[in-house]
Amino acid sequence: MAAYLAQTCRLLEQFKTYYIRQIPRSENSHTDTLSRLASAIDDRVGRHVPIEVLARWSTTEVDVNTVRQDPSWMDPIRAHLTDGTLPTEKAEANAVR
């Protein structure tokens, strides 16, 4: 998705002005109806999802890899799940549990 965002930003630079607006579901009845229909389909009938295999990438963005990773709120949870360690602070340990 980041590659599509970057491509979109590059394309938007070609316009003098533009306006982006999120359309609420209540104002987009066709999409709302389609989403309700898709969730109401009986699974016994079966769903067919067409898959298109692209011969080449649709964007020219290169992959970006993380070089430096700062501490995250997920680190204590990951440590608890992988090796059972908990933070020393009681309230924080309870939150992780």
C-alpha positions in Angstrom: 0.0 0.0 0.0 2.9 2.3 0.7 4.0 2.0 -3.0 0.5 2.9 -4.2 0.5 5.9 -1.8 3.9 7.1 -3.1 2.7 6.7 -6.7 -0.5 8.6 -6.0 1.5 11.5 -4.4 3.7 11.7 -7.5 0.7 11.8 -9.8 -1.1 14.4 -7.6 2.0 16.7 -8.1 0.9 17.1 -11.7 -2.3 18.8 -10.8 -2.6 22.5 -9.8 -5.4 21.7 -7.3 -7.2 18.6 -6.1 -9.7 17.7 -3.4 -9.9 14.4 -1.6 -13.0 13.5 0.3 -14.1 10.3 2.1 -17.6 9.5 1.1 -19.7 8.3 4.1 -21.4 4.9 3.6 -24.8 6.6 4.0 -24.1 8.6 0.8 -22.8 5.6 -1.2 -25.7 3.3 -1.3 -24.4 1.1 -4.2 -21.2 0.2 -2.3 -23.1 -0.3 1.0 -25.6 -2.6 -0.8 -22.8 -4.6 -2.4 -20.9 -5.0 0.9 -24.1 -6.3 2.6 -24.8 -8.7 -0.3 -21.3 -10.1 -0.1 -21.5 -10.8 3.6 -25.0 -12.4 3.2 -24.0 -14.9 0.5 -24.7 -18.5 1.6 -21.4 -20.3 1.9 -23.0 -23.6 0.7 -23.5 -21.9 -2.7 -19.9 -21.1 -2.9 -18.0 -18.0 -3.7 -15.9 -17.5 -6.8 -13.2 -14.9 -6.4 -11.3 -14.1 -9.7 -7.6 -13.8 -9.2 -5.5 -11.8 -11.6 -1.8 -12.6 -11.8 0.2 -9.5 -12.9 3.1 -10.1 -15.3 4.9 -7.1 -13.8 4.5 -4.9 -10.8 1.9 -2.1 -11.0 4.2 0.4 -9.3 7.9 1.2 -9.8 8.6 1.7 -6.1 11.4 -0.3 -4.6 10.9 -2.2 -1.4 11.8 -0.4 1.8 13.3 -2.3 4.7 13.6 -1.2 8.3 17.1 -0.3 9.2 16.5 0.8 12.8 13.7 -0.3 15.0 12.9 1.8 18.1 11.3 0.2 21.2 7.7 -0.6 20.6 4.7 -1.1 22.9 4.5 -4.6 21.6 8.0 -5.6 22.9 6.9 -6.6 26.4 4.0 -8.6 25.0 6.3 -10.4 22.5 8.8 -11.1 25.3 6.0 -12.6 27.4 4.7 -14.8 24.6 8.1 -16.0 23.5 10.0 -16.6 26.7 7.6 -15.9 29.5 9.3 -12.7 30.9 7.2 -9.9 32.4 8.0 -6.3 33.2 9.3 -5.7 36.8 6.6 -3.1 37.5 3.4 -4.9 38.8 0.9 -2.7 37.0 2.7 -3.1 33.7 3.1 -6.9 34.2 -0.7 -7.1 34.8 -1.4 -5.1 31.6 0.9 -7.4 29.6 -0.8 -10.5 31.0 
